[in-house]
Amino acid sequence: MALQILLLLVGIACAQYTADWDSLNSRPLPAWYDQVKFGIFIHWGVFSVPSWGTDFAGGSSGEWFWYNWIVDKDPAYVAFMKTNYAPGYQYQDFANDFTAELFDPHSWAELFRDAGAKYVVLTSKHHEGWTNWNSNYSWNWNSVNMGPHRDLVAEVTDAVRDVGLHMGLYHSLYEWFHPLYLMDKANNYTTSYYVDQVLQPELNEIVMNYKPEIIWADGDWEANDTYWQSTDFLAWLYNDSPVSEVVCVNDRWGEGDQCVNGGYYTCNDRYNPGTLQGHKWENCMTIDRHSWGFRRNAHYFDYLNASEIITQLVSTVSCGGNLLLNVGPTLDGIINPIFRDRLYAIGAWLKVNGEAIYYTDPWRSQNDTLANVWYTAAGETVYAIALSWPKDNVLVLTQPKTSAQTQAIFILDGKGSGIPLGFNPNPLGYGMNITMPNLNVNTNPSTIAWTIKLLNVS
């Protein structure tokens, strides 16, 4: 494995990519990304101050506050502002209250590590244009000149790397109200004032200053990748940047590029096809069903429970994807208890069952639908992850082909302990009926999902 990774890195380092998709798409995805499986997304910005949004199926409410209020003139947002703020109050005024006075980046990093995540993606800039670092191209609309008066990107980056996690940055290509962008848009994107003077310099800043291992692009859909100069940027990123050997990118680089061009595919928000994909992909999703940014008005049932999240993690990994799970901190820098509860629950589950997730590959079959089981594999070992305990204590698997050497082991912890299980092979050669162990509340390692390690099956 070490030799394979070394050869891959050498191949990436030696290759020279040209600014076209045929060349850029030929670049191998750095191996670390597929291995780690689980990351944390963080949406944090000026939108964290109003921290309010409606519950609607589109799922982008809190972080789109400014747009929903000013452009869509959504009656709920208009009424919220009229009720709670003085006449003439502007969105920019919220920046003064984006204080982050309780922000402890080391506490965040330790939480993400304890959740079992292996990488973090922080919002460097969302569509509102606010940058969470002291950008030379966002004067007086950034976290150092205003609000917290802190370089939030630097602090999160340092803390995340201190606990051994990979660090990435989300960056919106467009800005709703930037005058240069609006000028280019009015010119039908035949001019590139915004890209030349804002976007590309900002992308260069975050790469050179923070050396992210992921660039998570977004906000690309209004123009094609020629306008955004995406292929030029990626050619530089892959060839000459300080992260050329390790950086991963997604697929949001211009209208029509999602699920077609780039590094790993995100396709749509909350994308989980439930079937094996032919290209590495990522399921980016939120704990709050309706919003990426924190919402003070969220109801308890707006939050996914731990079982729902682990179901997403298991099915995603089984089908060849990574899960990027979003949390929205508060304006003062707190990750609230309900988010922490979910993250600790995932971490506790991964502490026991992580060997069936990290460094695994999709198996030849992804699931047994009736048994509510998903499969992963590591070398010759197959993992059957049961998302529900069988009512009669017998887990019926239809996919594994057994032999005289087949073993089934119930995983008890992340230290190699397990319980050998009895099973009856299907006389036709495919499938096995596994007798689950008799466990009580004190000895059962989970209340959500359980892993059976299968040896010598095909």
C-alpha positions in Angstrom: 0.0 0.0 0.0 2.8 2.4 0.9 4.5 1.7 -2.4 1.3 2.3 -4.3 0.8 5.6 -2.6 4.4 6.7 -3.3 4.0 5.8 -7.0 0.8 7.7 -7.2 2.3 10.8 -5.6 5.3 10.5 -7.9 2.9 10.3 -10.9 1.0 13.3 -9.8 4.2 15.3 -9.2 5.7 14.4 -12.6 2.6 15.1 -14.6 1.9 18.4 -16.3 -1.7 19.2 -16.9 -3.0 21.6 -19.5 -6.0 24.0 -19.0 -8.6 21.7 -20.6 -10.9 19.1 -19.1 -9.5 16.1 -20.9 -6.1 16.8 -19.3 -7.4 17.9 -15.9 -9.8 15.0 -15.6 -6.9 12.6 -16.2 -5.3 13.6 -12.9 -5.6 10.8 -10.3 -7.4 11.8 -7.2 -4.9 11.9 -4.3 -5.3 8.6 -2.4 -5.8 10.1 1.0 -9.3 11.5 0.1 -10.8 8.1 -0.7 -9.3 6.5 2.3 -10.7 8.9 5.0 -14.4 8.7 4.1 -15.8 11.2 6.6 -15.4 14.9 6.9 -17.0 18.0 8.6 -18.4 20.9 6.6 -18.6 24.3 8.4 -20.9 27.1 7.2 -20.0 30.3 9.1 -20.2 33.9 8.1 -22.3 37.1 8.5 -25.4 35.0 7.9 -24.7 33.5 11.3 -25.9 36.7 12.9 -29.5 36.8 11.8 -29.3 33.0 12.0 -32.9 32.7 10.9 -34.5 30.9 8.0 -37.7 29.2 7.0 -38.3 25.5 6.8 -38.6 24.7 3.1 -37.7 21.8 0.9 -34.9 23.5 -0.9 -32.7 23.3 2.1 -30.8 26.6 1.8 -32.4 29.1 4.2 -30.1 30.5 6.9 -27.0 31.1 4.8 -29.2 32.6 2.0 -30.8 35.2 4.3 -29.5 38.2 2.4 -30.7 36.9 -1.0 -34.1 35.7 0.3 -34.7 39.1 1.9 -33.5 41.5 -0.8 -33.7 39.6 -4.1 -36.6 37.2 -3.6 -38.3 39.6 -1.2 -39.6 36.5 0.6 -42.5 37.8 2.8 -41.3 35.8 5.8 -37.8 37.4 5.7 -39.2 40.9 5.0 -41.5 40.5 8.0 -38.7 39.2 10.2 -36.6 42.3 9.5 -39.5 44.7 9.9 -40.4 43.1 13.3 -36.9 42.8 14.7 -34.7 45.6 13.2 -35.0 49.4 12.8 -36.0 50.9 9.5 -33.0 51.3 7.2 -31.1 48.4 8.8 -28.8 46.9 6.1 -27.4 43.4 5.9 -23.9 44.9 6.2 -24.8 46.0 9.7 -24.9 42.4 10.8 -21.1 42.2 10.4 -20.7 44.3 13.6 -22.4 41.5 15.6 -20.4 38.7 14.1 -18.2 38.7 17.1 -16.9 35.1 17.6 -16.1 36.0 21.1 -16.6 32.4 22.4 -14.8 30.8 19.4 -12.2 28.2 20.5 -10.7 26.6 17.4 -9.0 23.9 19.4 -12.3 22.9 21.0 -13.7 22.6 17.5 -10.8 20.6 16.2 -11.0 18.2 19.1 -14.8 17.8 18.6 -14.3 16.9 14.9 -11.5 14.5 15.7 -13.7 12.8 18.4 -16.5 12.6 15.9 -14.3 10.3 13.8 -13.9 12.9 11.0 -10.7 12.9 9.1 -11.0 16.1 7.2 -12.6 19.5 7.6 -13.9 22.0 5.0 -14.5 25.6 6.3 -16.3 28.4 4.5 -13.7 30.8 3.4 -16.3 32.9 1.5 -20.0 32.2 0.9 -22.1 34.0 -1.7 -22.5 37.1 0.5 -18.8 37.9 -0.3 -17.6 38.1 3.3 -14.2 36.5 3.7 -13.1 34.7 6.8 -9.6 35.9 6.4 -8.0 39.3 5.7 -8.4 39.3 1.9 -6.7 42.1 0.0 -9.7 41.8 -2.4 -12.5 42.1 0.1 -11.5 45.3 1.9 -13.5 46.0 5.1 -15.8 43.0 4.4 -13.8 40.4 6.1 -13.3 38.9 9.6 -10.1 40.8 10.3 -11.2 44.3 9.4 -14.6 43.8 11.0 -16.6 41.6 13.3 -14.3 39.1 15.1 -11.1 41.0 14.0 -9.5 37.5 13.7 -8.2 35.4 10.8 -10.8 32.6 11.2 -9.4 30.6 8.3 -5.9 30.6 9.9 -7.1 29.7 13.3 -9.3 26.8 12.2 -6.6 25.5 9.8 -3.9 25.5 12.5 -6.2 23.8 15.0 -7.4 21.1 12.6 -3.9 20.2 11.5 -2.7 20.2 15.1 -5.1 17.2 15.8 -4.0 15.4 12.7 -6.9 16.1 10.3 -6.8 17.2 6.7 -7.9 20.8 6.0 -10.0 22.1 3.1 -11.7 25.4 2.2 -15.0 26.1 0.6 -15.0 29.1 -1.7 -17.9 30.6 -3.6 -17.1 31.6 -7.1 -19.7 34.3 -7.3 -21.1 37.0 -5.0 -24.7 38.0 -5.1 -24.1 41.8 -4.9 -20.5 42.5 -5.9 -20.7 45.4 -8.4 -18.0 43.9 -10.6 -19.8 40.6 -10.8 -23.1 42.3 -11.6 -21.3 44.3 -14.3 -20.0 41.1 -15.9 -23.4 39.5 -15.6 -25.1 42.5 -17.3 -22.5 42.1 -20.1 -23.6 38.5 -20.5 -20.2 37.4 -19.1 -18.3 38.8 -22.1 -16.2 40.8 -19.6 -14.3 39.4 -16.7 -13.7 42.3 -14.3 -14.8 40.3 -11.2 -12.9 37.2 -12.1 -9.7 39.1 -12.8 -9.8 41.5 -9.9 -11.5 39.4 -7.2 -12.1 35.7 -7.7 -8.8 34.5 -9.1 -6.7 36.7 -6.7 -8.7 35.3 -3.8 -8.3 31.7 -4.8 -4.6 32.4 -5.1 -4.5 33.9 -1.6 -6.2 31.0 0.1 -3.9 28.5 -1.6 -0.7 30.3 -1.0 -1.6 31.4 2.6 -3.3 28.3 4.0 -2.3 25.4 1.6 -5.7 23.7 1.7 -5.9 20.0 0.8 -9.4 20.6 -0.6 -10.8 23.4 -2.7 -14.5 23.1 -2.5 -15.9 25.4 -5.2 -19.5 26.5 -5.3 -21.7 29.3 -6.7 -20.7 28.4 -10.3 -24.1 27.9 -11.9 -24.7 31.3 -13.5 -21.8 31.2 -15.9 -19.6 28.6 -17.7 -16.2 27.6 -16.6 -14.5 29.8 -19.3 -15.8 32.9 -17.5 -14.7 31.6 -14.1 -11.3 30.7 -15.6 -11.6 27.4 -13.8 -9.4 25.3 -16.0 -6.6 27.9 -15.9 -6.8 27.9 -12.1 -6.8 24.1 -11.8 -3.9 23.7 -14.2 -1.9 26.0 -11.9 -3.2 24.3 -8.8 -2.2 20.8 -10.1 1.1 21.8 -11.7 2.7 24.6 -9.7 0.9 25.4 -6.5 2.3 24.4 -3.1 -0.4 21.8 -2.7 -0.1 20.3 -6.2 0.6 16.8 -5.0 -2.1 16.5 -2.3 -5.0 18.9 -3.2 -8.4 17.6 -4.1 -11.2 19.6 -5.8 -14.9 19.0 -6.4 -16.9 19.4 -9.6 -18.6 22.9 -9.2 -16.4 24.9 -11.6 -19.0 26.2 -14.1 -22.5 25.7 -15.5 -22.8 22.1 -16.6 -19.7 20.8 -14.8 -21.3 19.1 -11.9 -21.1 15.3 -12.1 -19.0 15.7 -15.3 -15.7 17.6 -14.7 -13.4 18.2 -11.8 -12.0 15.9 -9.1 -14.6 14.1 -7.0 -18.3 14.6 -7.9 -20.8 16.3 -5.6 -23.6 16.4 -8.3 -26.2 18.0 -6.0 -26.4 19.0 -2.3 -27.4 15.9 -0.2 -26.5 13.6 -3.1 -26.7 10.0 -2.2 -27.6 7.8 -5.2 -27.8 4.6 -3.2 -26.0 2.7 -6.0 -22.3 2.2 -6.8 -20.9 5.1 -8.9 -18.1 4.9 -11.5 -16.4 8.0 -10.2 -15.4 9.1 -6.7 -18.2 11.2 -5.2 -19.2 13.0 -2.0 -22.5 13.3 -0.1 -22.4 16.8 1.4 -25.4 17.1 3.7 -26.6 19.0 6.8 -27.6 18.0 10.3 -30.3 20.7 10.1 -32.6 19.3 7.3 -33.3 22.8 6.0 -30.2 25.0 6.4 -26.4 25.0 6.2 -26.1 28.1 8.4 -27.2 28.0 12.0 -30.9 28.8 12.6 -32.1 30.0 16.0 -35.7 29.1 14.9 -35.0 25.5 14.1 -37.2 22.9 15.7 -36.0 19.8 17.4 -37.3 17.6 14.6 -35.5 19.7 12.0 -32.3 17.9 13.0 -31.3 14.5 11.8 -30.9 12.0 14.6 -27.7 9.9 14.9 -29.3 6.9 13.3 -30.2 8.8 10.2 -26.7 10.3 9.9 -25.0 6.9 10.4 -27.4 5.4 7.8 -26.2 8.1 5.4 -22.5 7.4 6.2 -22.8 3.7 5.8 -24.8 3.8 2.5 -22.5 6.5 1.1 -19.3 4.6 1.8 -20.8 1.4 0.6 -21.5 3.0 -2.8 -18.0 4.6 -3.1 -18.6 8.0 -1.6 -17.4 10.2 1.2 -19.8 11.9 3.7 -19.2 15.6 4.4 -21.5 16.5 7.3 -22.3 20.2 7.9 -22.5 22.1 11.1 -23.4 25.7 11.4 -21.7 27.6 14.3 -23.4 30.5 16.1 -22.3 34.1 15.6 -20.2 33.9 18.8 -18.4 30.8 17.7 -20.3 28.1 19.5 -21.2 24.7 18.0 -24.4 24.1 19.8 -25.2 21.1 21.9 -27.5 19.3 19.4 -24.7 19.4 16.8 -22.2 18.2 19.4 -24.5 15.4 20.5 -24.8 14.1 16.9 -21.1 14.3 16.3 -20.2 12.5 19.5 -22.7 9.8 18.7 -21.1 9.3 15.3 -17.7 9.2 16.9 -18.7 6.6 19.4 -20.1 4.4 16.6 -16.9 4.8 14.5 -14.7 4.0 17.4 -16.3 0.5 17.4 -17.0 0.1 13.7 -14.4 2.3 12.0 -12.6 -0.6 10.4 -15.7 -1.2 8.2 -15.5 2.4 7.0 -12.0 3.9 6.8 -9.7 2.6 4.1 -12.4 0.3 2.7 -13.6 -0.2 -0.9 -17.0 -0.9 -2.3 -17.7 -4.7 -2.4 -19.2 -6.4 -5.5 -22.6 -6.0 -4.0 -23.6 -2.9 -2.1 -26.6 -4.1 0.1 -29.1 -6.6 1.1 -32.3 -4.6 1.1 -34.6 -6.8 3.0 -32.0 -7.3 5.8 -31.2 -3.5 5.8 -27.5 -4.3 5.4 -24.8 -2.5 3.5 -21.4 -4.0 2.5 -17.9 -2.7 2.4 -14.6 -4.5 1.8 -10.9 -4.3 2.8 -8.8 -6.7 0.8 -10.3 -10.1 1.2 -12.4 -9.1 4.2 -16.1 -8.2 3.7 -18.0 -6.1 6.2 -21.8 -6.5 6.6 -23.2 -3.4 8.4 -26.7 -4.1 9.7 -28.7 -0.9 10.2 -31.5 -2.8 12.1 -31.3 -5.8 14.5 -33.3 -8.7 13.1 -36.4 -9.5 15.0 -35.8 -13.2 15.3 -32.1 -12.7 16.0 -31.2 -14.3 12.7 -29.6 -12.0 10.1 -30.4 -13.3 6.6 -27.8 -12.3 4.0 -28.3 -13.2 0.4 -25.1 -11.9 -1.2 -22.0 -13.6 0.3 -20.9 -16.9 -1.2 -19.6 -19.1 1.6 -17.0 -21.9 1.8 -15.8 -24.3 4.4 -13.4 -21.7 5.7 -16.0 -18.9 6.1 -16.1 -17.1 9.4 -18.5 -14.5 10.7 -17.4 -12.3 13.6 -19.5 -9.7 15.4 -17.3 -6.6 16.0 -17.3 -5.5 19.7 -14.9 -2.6 19.7 -12.2 -0.9 17.7 -9.4 -3.0 19.3 -9.9 -6.3 17.5 -12.3 -7.9 19.9 -15.2 -9.8 18.4 -17.7 -12.7 18.9 -17.6 -15.6 16.5 -21.1 -16.2 15.1 -22.8 -19.4 14.0 -24.4 -19.4 10.6 -26.2 -21.7 8.2 -25.1 -21.4 4.6 -27.8 -21.4 1.9 -27.8 -24.8 0.2 -27.6 -23.0 -3.2 -24.2 -21.6 -2.4 -25.2 -17.9 -2.0 -26.2 -16.4 1.3 -26.0 -17.2 4.9 -28.3 -17.1 7.9 -26.3 -15.6 10.8 -27.3 -16.1 14.4 -26.7 -12.8 16.2 -25.2 -12.8 19.7 -27.2 -12.5 22.9 -26.2 -9.1 24.3 -27.6 -6.9 26.9 -27.6 -3.2 27.2 -24.2 -3.3 28.9 -22.5 -5.5 26.4 -24.0 -4.3 23.2 -21.6 -1.9 21.5 -24.3 0.1 19.7 -27.9 0.9 19.6 -27.8 2.0 16.0 -25.9 -0.3 13.7 -23.7 -3.4 14.0 -20.9 -4.8 11.9 -20.2 -8.4 11.1 -16.8 -9.2 9.7 -17.0 -11.9 7.0 -13.8 -13.9 6.3 -13.4 -16.2 3.3 -16.5 -15.3 1.4 -16.7 -14.3 -2.2 
